[in-house]
Amino acid sequence: MPQIKGKRVVITLECTEARAAGMPPSRYMTTKNKSKQQGRLEKKKYNPFMKKHTLHREVK
């Protein structure tokens, strides 16, 4: 995993709707500034297995 200096950390976003539908979850890697965003990050990203945009939430 790449090292990033400062307050930015590498996080993984995972699809929230895929597991309920019985499909494999799509995952994206991105960074976030820990001092400005204390909670879990949520973004709408494309899930190629479901062929639509879905909500992706940060996983540990």
Distance bins in CASP14 RR format, pairs under 12 A and 6 or more apart:
PFRMAT RR
TARGET T0000
AUTHOR 0000-0000-0000
RMODE 2
METHOD distances of the structure
MODEL  1
1 9 0 0 0 0 0 1 0 0 0 0 0
1 10 1 0 1 0 0 0 0 0 0 0 0
1 11 0 0 0 0 0 1 0 0 0 0 0
1 12 0 0 0 0 1 0 0 0 0 0 0
1 29 0 0 0 0 1 0 0 0 0 0 0
1 31 0 0 0 0 0 1 0 0 0 0 0
2 8 0 0 0 0 0 1 0 0 0 0 0
2 9 0 0 0 0 0 1 0 0 0 0 0
2 10 1 0 0 1 0 0 0 0 0 0 0
2 29 0 0 0 0 1 0 0 0 0 0 0
2 30 0 0 0 0 0 1 0 0 0 0 0
2 31 0 0 0 0 1 0 0 0 0 0 0
3 9 0 0 0 0 0 1 0 0 0 0 0
3 10 0 0 0 0 1 0 0 0 0 0 0
3 31 0 0 0 0 0 1 0 0 0 0 0
4 10 1 0 0 1 0 0 0 0 0 0 0
4 11 0 0 0 0 0 1 0 0 0 0 0
4 29 0 0 0 0 0 1 0 0 0 0 0
4 30 0 0 0 0 0 1 0 0 0 0 0
4 31 1 0 0 1 0 0 0 0 0 0 0
4 32 0 0 0 0 0 1 0 0 0 0 0
4 33 0 0 0 0 0 1 0 0 0 0 0
4 34 0 0 0 0 0 1 0 0 0 0 0
5 31 0 0 0 0 0 1 0 0 0 0 0
6 31 0 0 0 0 0 1 0 0 0 0 0
6 33 0 0 0 0 1 0 0 0 0 0 0
6 34 0 0 0 0 1 0 0 0 0 0 0
6 35 0 0 0 0 1 0 0 0 0 0 0
7 31 0 0 0 0 0 1 0 0 0 0 0
7 32 0 0 0 0 1 0 0 0 0 0 0
7 33 1 0 1 0 0 0 0 0 0 0 0
7 34 1 0 1 0 0 0 0 0 0 0 0
7 35 1 0 1 0 0 0 0 0 0 0 0
7 36 0 0 0 0 1 0 0 0 0 0 0
7 37 0 0 0 0 0 1 0 0 0 0 0
7 38 0 0 0 0 0 1 0 0 0 0 0
8 30 0 0 0 0 0 1 0 0 0 0 0
8 31 1 0 1 0 0 0 0 0 0 0 0
8 32 1 0 0 1 0 0 0 0 0 0 0
8 33 1 0 1 0 0 0 0 0 0 0 0
8 34 1 0 0 1 0 0 0 0 0 0 0
8 35 0 0 0 0 1 0 0 0 0 0 0
8 36 0 0 0 0 1 0 0 0 0 0 0
8 37 0 0 0 0 0 1 0 0 0 0 0
9 29 0 0 0 0 0 1 0 0 0 0 0
9 30 0 0 0 0 0 1 0 0 0 0 0
9 31 1 0 0 1 0 0 0 0 0 0 0
9 32 1 0 0 1 0 0 0 0 0 0 0
9 33 0 0 0 0 1 0 0 0 0 0 0
9 34 1 0 1 0 0 0 0 0 0 0 0
9 35 0 0 0 0 0 1 0 0 0 0 0
9 36 0 0 0 0 0 1 0 0 0 0 0
9 37 0 0 0 0 0 1 0 0 0 0 0
9 38 0 0 0 0 0 1 0 0 0 0 0
9 41 0 0 0 0 0 1 0 0 0 0 0
9 58 0 0 0 0 0 1 0 0 0 0 0
9 60 0 0 0 0 0 1 0 0 0 0 0
10 28 0 0 0 0 0 1 0 0 0 0 0
10 29 1 0 0 1 0 0 0 0 0 0 0
10 30 1 0 0 1 0 0 0 0 0 0 0
10 31 1 0 1 0 0 0 0 0 0 0 0
10 32 0 0 0 0 1 0 0 0 0 0 0
10 33 0 0 0 0 0 1 0 0 0 0 0
10 34 0 0 0 0 0 1 0 0 0 0 0
10 41 0 0 0 0 0 1 0 0 0 0 0
10 58 0 0 0 0 0 1 0 0 0 0 0
11 27 0 0 0 0 0 1 0 0 0 0 0
11 28 0 0 0 0 1 0 0 0 0 0 0
11 29 1 0 0 1 0 0 0 0 0 0 0
11 30 1 0 0 1 0 0 0 0 0 0 0
11 31 1 0 0 1 0 0 0 0 0 0 0
11 32 1 0 1 0 0 0 0 0 0 0 0
11 33 0 0 0 0 0 1 0 0 0 0 0
11 34 0 0 0 0 1 0 0 0 0 0 0
11 37 0 0 0 0 1 0 0 0 0 0 0
11 39 0 0 0 0 0 1 0 0 0 0 0
11 40 0 0 0 0 1 0 0 0 0 0 0
11 41 1 0 0 1 0 0 0 0 0 0 0
11 42 0 0 0 0 0 1 0 0 0 0 0
11 43 0 0 0 0 0 1 0 0 0 0 0
11 56 0 0 0 0 0 1 0 0 0 0 0
11 57 0 0 0 0 0 1 0 0 0 0 0
11 58 1 0 1 0 0 0 0 0 0 0 0
11 59 1 0 0 1 0 0 0 0 0 0 0
11 60 0 0 0 0 1 0 0 0 0 0 0
12 25 0 0 0 0 0 1 0 0 0 0 0
12 26 0 0 0 0 0 1 0 0 0 0 0
12 27 1 0 1 0 0 0 0 0 0 0 0
12 28 1 0 0 1 0 0 0 0 0 0 0
12 29 1 0 1 0 0 0 0 0 0 0 0
12 30 0 0 0 0 1 0 0 0 0 0 0
12 31 0 0 0 0 0 1 0 0 0 0 0
12 32 0 0 0 0 0 1 0 0 0 0 0
12 40 0 0 0 0 0 1 0 0 0 0 0
12 41 0 0 0 0 0 1 0 0 0 0 0
12 43 0 0 0 0 0 1 0 0 0 0 0
12 45 0 0 0 0 0 1 0 0 0 0 0
12 56 0 0 0 0 1 0 0 0 0 0 0
12 57 0 0 0 0 1 0 0 0 0 0 0
12 58 1 0 0 1 0 0 0 0 0 0 0
12 59 1 0 1 0 0 0 0 0 0 0 0
12 60 0 0 0 0 1 0 0 0 0 0 0
13 25 0 0 0 0 1 0 0 0 0 0 0
13 26 0 0 0 0 1 0 0 0 0 0 0
13 27 1 0 0 1 0 0 0 0 0 0 0
13 28 1 0 1 0 0 0 0 0 0 0 0
13 29 1 0 0 1 0 0 0 0 0 0 0
13 30 1 0 0 1 0 0 0 0 0 0 0
13 31 0 0 0 0 0 1 0 0 0 0 0
13 32 0 0 0 0 1 0 0 0 0 0 0
13 40 0 0 0 0 1 0 0 0 0 0 0
13 41 1 0 0 1 0 0 0 0 0 0 0
13 42 0 0 0 0 1 0 0 0 0 0 0
13 43 1 0 0 1 0 0 0 0 0 0 0
13 44 0 0 0 0 0 1 0 0 0 0 0
13 45 1 0 0 1 0 0 0 0 0 0 0
13 46 0 0 0 0 0 1 0 0 0 0 0
13 47 0 0 0 0 0 1 0 0 0 0 0
13 54 0 0 0 0 0 1 0 0 0 0 0
13 55 0 0 0 0 1 0 0 0 0 0 0
13 56 1 1 0 0 0 0 0 0 0 0 0
13 57 1 0 0 1 0 0 0 0 0 0 0
13 58 1 0 1 0 0 0 0 0 0 0 0
13 59 1 0 0 1 0 0 0 0 0 0 0
13 60 0 0 0 0 0 1 0 0 0 0 0
14 24 0 0 0 0 0 1 0 0 0 0 0
14 25 1 0 1 0 0 0 0 0 0 0 0
14 26 1 0 0 1 0 0 0 0 0 0 0
14 27 1 0 1 0 0 0 0 0 0 0 0
14 28 0 0 0 0 1 0 0 0 0 0 0
14 29 0 0 0 0 0 1 0 0 0 0 0
14 30 0 0 0 0 0 1 0 0 0 0 0
14 40 0 0 0 0 0 1 0 0 0 0 0
14 41 0 0 0 0 0 1 0 0 0 0 0
14 42 0 0 0 0 0 1 0 0 0 0 0
14 43 0 0 0 0 0 1 0 0 0 0 0
14 45 0 0 0 0 1 0 0 0 0 0 0
14 47 0 0 0 0 0 1 0 0 0 0 0
14 54 0 0 0 0 0 1 0 0 0 0 0
14 55 0 0 0 0 0 1 0 0 0 0 0
14 56 1 0 0 1 0 0 0 0 0 0 0
14 57 1 0 0 1 0 0 0 0 0 0 0
14 58 1 0 0 1 0 0 0 0 0 0 0
14 59 1 0 1 0 0 0 0 0 0 0 0
14 60 0 0 0 0 0 1 0 0 0 0 0
15 21 0 0 0 0 1 0 0 0 0 0 0
15 22 0 0 0 0 0 1 0 0 0 0 0
15 23 0 0 0 0 1 0 0 0 0 0 0
15 24 0 0 0 0 1 0 0 0 0 0 0
15 25 1 0 1 0 0 0 0 0 0 0 0
15 26 1 0 1 0 0 0 0 0 0 0 0
15 27 1 0 0 1 0 0 0 0 0 0 0
15 28 0 0 0 0 1 0 0 0 0 0 0
15 42 0 0 0 0 0 1 0 0 0 0 0
15 43 0 0 0 0 0 1 0 0 0 0 0
15 44 0 0 0 0 0 1 0 0 0 0 0
15 45 1 0 0 1 0 0 0 0 0 0 0
15 46 0 0 0 0 1 0 0 0 0 0 0
15 47 1 0 1 0 0 0 0 0 0 0 0
15 48 0 0 0 0 0 1 0 0 0 0 0
15 49 0 0 0 0 1 0 0 0 0 0 0
15 50 1 0 0 1 0 0 0 0 0 0 0
15 52 0 0 0 0 0 1 0 0 0 0 0
15 53 0 0 0 0 0 1 0 0 0 0 0
15 54 1 0 1 0 0 0 0 0 0 0 0
15 55 1 0 0 1 0 0 0 0 0 0 0
15 56 1 0 1 0 0 0 0 0 0 0 0
15 57 0 0 0 0 1 0 0 0 0 0 0
15 58 0 0 0 0 0 1 0 0 0 0 0
15 59 0 0 0 0 0 1 0 0 0 0 0
16 23 0 0 0 0 0 1 0 0 0 0 0
16 25 0 0 0 0 1 0 0 0 0 0 0
16 26 0 0 0 0 0 1 0 0 0 0 0
16 27 0 0 0 0 0 1 0 0 0 0 0
16 40 0 0 0 0 0 1 0 0 0 0 0
16 42 0 0 0 0 1 0 0 0 0 0 0
16 43 0 0 0 0 0 1 0 0 0 0 0
16 44 0 0 0 0 0 1 0 0 0 0 0
16 45 0 0 0 0 0 1 0 0 0 0 0
16 47 0 0 0 0 1 0 0 0 0 0 0
16 50 0 0 0 0 0 1 0 0 0 0 0
16 54 1 0 0 1 0 0 0 0 0 0 0
16 55 1 0 1 0 0 0 0 0 0 0 0
16 56 1 0 0 1 0 0 0 0 0 0 0
16 57 1 0 1 0 0 0 0 0 0 0 0
16 58 0 0 0 0 0 1 0 0 0 0 0
16 59 0 0 0 0 1 0 0 0 0 0 0
17 23 0 0 0 0 1 0 0 0 0 0 0
17 24 0 0 0 0 0 1 0 0 0 0 0
17 25 0 0 0 0 1 0 0 0 0 0 0
17 26 0 0 0 0 1 0 0 0 0 0 0
17 44 0 0 0 0 0 1 0 0 0 0 0
17 45 0 0 0 0 0 1 0 0 0 0 0
17 47 1 0 0 1 0 0 0 0 0 0 0
17 49 0 0 0 0 0 1 0 0 0 0 0
17 50 1 0 0 1 0 0 0 0 0 0 0
17 52 0 0 0 0 1 0 0 0 0 0 0
17 53 0 0 0 0 0 1 0 0 0 0 0
17 54 1 0 1 0 0 0 0 0 0 0 0
17 55 1 0 0 1 0 0 0 0 0 0 0
17 56 0 0 0 0 1 0 0 0 0 0 0
17 57 0 0 0 0 0 1 0 0 0 0 0
18 24 1 0 0 1 0 0 0 0 0 0 0
18 25 1 0 1 0 0 0 0 0 0 0 0
18 26 1 0 0 1 0 0 0 0 0 0 0
18 27 0 0 0 0 1 0 0 0 0 0 0
18 45 0 0 0 0 0 1 0 0 0 0 0
18 46 0 0 0 0 0 1 0 0 0 0 0
18 47 1 0 0 1 0 0 0 0 0 0 0
18 48 0 0 0 0 0 1 0 0 0 0 0
18 49 1 0 0 1 0 0 0 0 0 0 0
18 50 1 0 0 1 0 0 0 0 0 0 0
18 51 0 0 0 0 0 1 0 0 0 0 0
18 52 0 0 0 0 0 1 0 0 0 0 0
18 54 1 0 0 1 0 0 0 0 0 0 0
18 55 0 0 0 0 0 1 0 0 0 0 0
18 56 0 0 0 0 1 0 0 0 0 0 0
18 57 0 0 0 0 0 1 0 0 0 0 0
19 25 1 0 1 0 0 0 0 0 0 0 0
19 26 0 0 0 0 0 1 0 0 0 0 0
19 47 0 0 0 0 0 1 0 0 0 0 0
19 49 0 0 0 0 0 1 0 0 0 0 0
19 50 0 0 0 0 0 1 0 0 0 0 0
19 54 0 0 0 0 0 1 0 0 0 0 0
19 57 0 0 0 0 0 1 0 0 0 0 0
19 59 0 0 0 0 0 1 0 0 0 0 0
20 50 0 0 0 0 0 1 0 0 0 0 0
20 54 0 0 0 0 0 1 0 0 0 0 0
20 55 0 0 0 0 0 1 0 0 0 0 0
21 47 0 0 0 0 1 0 0 0 0 0 0
21 49 0 0 0 0 1 0 0 0 0 0 0
21 50 1 0 0 1 0 0 0 0 0 0 0
21 51 0 0 0 0 0 1 0 0 0 0 0
21 52 0 0 0 0 0 1 0 0 0 0 0
21 54 0 0 0 0 1 0 0 0 0 0 0
22 49 0 0 0 0 1 0 0 0 0 0 0
22 50 0 0 0 0 1 0 0 0 0 0 0
23 47 0 0 0 0 1 0 0 0 0 0 0
23 48 0 0 0 0 0 1 0 0 0 0 0
23 49 1 0 1 0 0 0 0 0 0 0 0
23 50 1 0 0 1 0 0 0 0 0 0 0
23 51 0 0 0 0 0 1 0 0 0 0 0
23 52 0 0 0 0 0 1 0 0 0 0 0
23 54 0 0 0 0 0 1 0 0 0 0 0
24 47 0 0 0 0 1 0 0 0 0 0 0
24 48 0 0 0 0 1 0 0 0 0 0 0
24 49 1 0 1 0 0 0 0 0 0 0 0
24 50 0 0 0 0 1 0 0 0 0 0 0
25 45 0 0 0 0 0 1 0 0 0 0 0
25 47 1 0 0 1 0 0 0 0 0 0 0
25 48 0 0 0 0 0 1 0 0 0 0 0
25 49 1 0 0 1 0 0 0 0 0 0 0
25 50 0 0 0 0 1 0 0 0 0 0 0
25 54 0 0 0 0 1 0 0 0 0 0 0
25 55 0 0 0 0 0 1 0 0 0 0 0
25 56 0 0 0 0 1 0 0 0 0 0 0
25 57 0 0 0 0 0 1 0 0 0 0 0
25 59 0 0 0 0 1 0 0 0 0 0 0
26 45 1 0 0 1 0 0 0 0 0 0 0
26 46 1 0 0 1 0 0 0 0 0 0 0
26 47 1 0 1 0 0 0 0 0 0 0 0
26 48 1 0 0 1 0 0 0 0 0 0 0
26 49 1 0 0 1 0 0 0 0 0 0 0
26 50 0 0 0 0 1 0 0 0 0 0 0
26 51 0 0 0 0 0 1 0 0 0 0 0
26 52 0 0 0 0 0 1 0 0 0 0 0
26 53 0 0 0 0 0 1 0 0 0 0 0
26 54 1 0 0 1 0 0 0 0 0 0 0
26 55 0 0 0 0 0 1 0 0 0 0 0
26 56 1 0 0 1 0 0 0 0 0 0 0
26 57 0 0 0 0 0 1 0 0 0 0 0
27 45 0 0 0 0 1 0 0 0 0 0 0
27 47 0 0 0 0 1 0 0 0 0 0 0
27 48 0 0 0 0 0 1 0 0 0 0 0
27 49 0 0 0 0 0 1 0 0 0 0 0
27 56 0 0 0 0 1 0 0 0 0 0 0
27 57 0 0 0 0 0 1 0 0 0 0 0
27 58 0 0 0 0 0 1 0 0 0 0 0
27 59 0 0 0 0 1 0 0 0 0 0 0
28 41 0 0 0 0 0 1 0 0 0 0 0
28 42 0 0 0 0 0 1 0 0 0 0 0
28 43 0 0 0 0 1 0 0 0 0 0 0
28 44 0 0 0 0 0 1 0 0 0 0 0
28 45 1 0 1 0 0 0 0 0 0 0 0
28 46 0 0 0 0 1 0 0 0 0 0 0
28 47 0 0 0 0 1 0 0 0 0 0 0
28 48 0 0 0 0 0 1 0 0 0 0 0
28 54 0 0 0 0 0 1 0 0 0 0 0
28 56 1 0 0 1 0 0 0 0 0 0 0
28 57 0 0 0 0 0 1 0 0 0 0 0
28 58 0 0 0 0 0 1 0 0 0 0 0
28 59 0 0 0 0 0 1 0 0 0 0 0
29 41 0 0 0 0 0 1 0 0 0 0 0
29 45 0 0 0 0 0 1 0 0 0 0 0
29 56 0 0 0 0 0 1 0 0 0 0 0
29 58 0 0 0 0 0 1 0 0 0 0 0
29 59 0 0 0 0 0 1 0 0 0 0 0
30 37 0 0 0 0 0 1 0 0 0 0 0
30 41 1 0 0 1 0 0 0 0 0 0 0
30 42 0 0 0 0 0 1 0 0 0 0 0
30 43 1 0 0 1 0 0 0 0 0 0 0
30 45 0 0 0 0 1 0 0 0 0 0 0
30 56 0 0 0 0 1 0 0 0 0 0 0
30 58 0 0 0 0 1 0 0 0 0 0 0
31 37 0 0 0 0 0 1 0 0 0 0 0
31 41 0 0 0 0 1 0 0 0 0 0 0
31 58 0 0 0 0 0 1 0 0 0 0 0
32 38 0 0 0 0 0 1 0 0 0 0 0
32 39 0 0 0 0 1 0 0 0 0 0 0
32 40 0 0 0 0 1 0 0 0 0 0 0
32 41 1 0 1 0 0 0 0 0 0 0 0
32 42 0 0 0 0 0 1 0 0 0 0 0
32 43 0 0 0 0 0 1 0 0 0 0 0
32 58 1 0 0 1 0 0 0 0 0 0 0
33 39 0 0 0 0 0 1 0 0 0 0 0
33 41 0 0 0 0 0 1 0 0 0 0 0
34 40 0 0 0 0 0 1 0 0 0 0 0
34 41 0 0 0 0 0 1 0 0 0 0 0
34 58 0 0 0 0 0 1 0 0 0 0 0
37 43 0 0 0 0 0 1 0 0 0 0 0
37 58 0 0 0 0 1 0 0 0 0 0 0
38 58 0 0 0 0 0 1 0 0 0 0 0
39 57 0 0 0 0 0 1 0 0 0 0 0
39 58 1 0 0 1 0 0 0 0 0 0 0
39 60 0 0 0 0 0 1 0 0 0 0 0
40 55 0 0 0 0 0 1 0 0 0 0 0
40 56 0 0 0 0 0 1 0 0 0 0 0
40 57 1 0 1 0 0 0 0 0 0 0 0
40 58 1 0 1 0 0 0 0 0 0 0 0
40 59 0 0 0 0 1 0 0 0 0 0 0
40 60 0 0 0 0 1 0 0 0 0 0 0
41 55 0 0 0 0 0 1 0 0 0 0 0
41 56 0 0 0 0 1 0 0 0 0 0 0
41 57 1 0 0 1 0 0 0 0 0 0 0
41 58 1 0 1 0 0 0 0 0 0 0 0
41 59 0 0 0 0 0 1 0 0 0 0 0
42 54 0 0 0 0 0 1 0 0 0 0 0
42 55 1 0 0 1 0 0 0 0 0 0 0
42 56 1 0 0 1 0 0 0 0 0 0 0
42 57 1 0 1 0 0 0 0 0 0 0 0
42 58 1 0 0 1 0 0 0 0 0 0 0
42 59 0 0 0 0 0 1 0 0 0 0 0
43 53 0 0 0 0 1 0 0 0 0 0 0
43 54 0 0 0 0 0 1 0 0 0 0 0
43 55 1 0 0 1 0 0 0 0 0 0 0
43 56 1 0 1 0 0 0 0 0 0 0 0
43 57 0 0 0 0 1 0 0 0 0 0 0
43 58 0 0 0 0 1 0 0 0 0 0 0
44 52 0 0 0 0 1 0 0 0 0 0 0
44 53 1 0 1 0 0 0 0 0 0 0 0
44 54 1 0 0 1 0 0 0 0 0 0 0
44 55 1 0 1 0 0 0 0 0 0 0 0
44 56 1 0 0 1 0 0 0 0 0 0 0
44 57 0 0 0 0 0 1 0 0 0 0 0
45 52 0 0 0 0 0 1 0 0 0 0 0
45 53 1 0 0 1 0 0 0 0 0 0 0
45 54 1 0 0 1 0 0 0 0 0 0 0
45 55 0 0 0 0 1 0 0 0 0 0 0
45 56 1 0 1 0 0 0 0 0 0 0 0
45 57 0 0 0 0 0 1 0 0 0 0 0
45 58 0 0 0 0 0 1 0 0 0 0 0
46 52 1 0 0 1 0 0 0 0 0 0 0
46 53 1 0 1 0 0 0 0 0 0 0 0
46 54 1 0 0 1 0 0 0 0 0 0 0
46 55 0 0 0 0 0 1 0 0 0 0 0
46 56 0 0 0 0 1 0 0 0 0 0 0
47 53 1 0 0 1 0 0 0 0 0 0 0
47 54 1 0 1 0 0 0 0 0 0 0 0
47 55 0 0 0 0 1 0 0 0 0 0 0
47 56 1 0 0 1 0 0 0 0 0 0 0
48 54 0 0 0 0 0 1 0 0 0 0 0
50 56 0 0 0 0 0 1 0 0 0 0 0
END
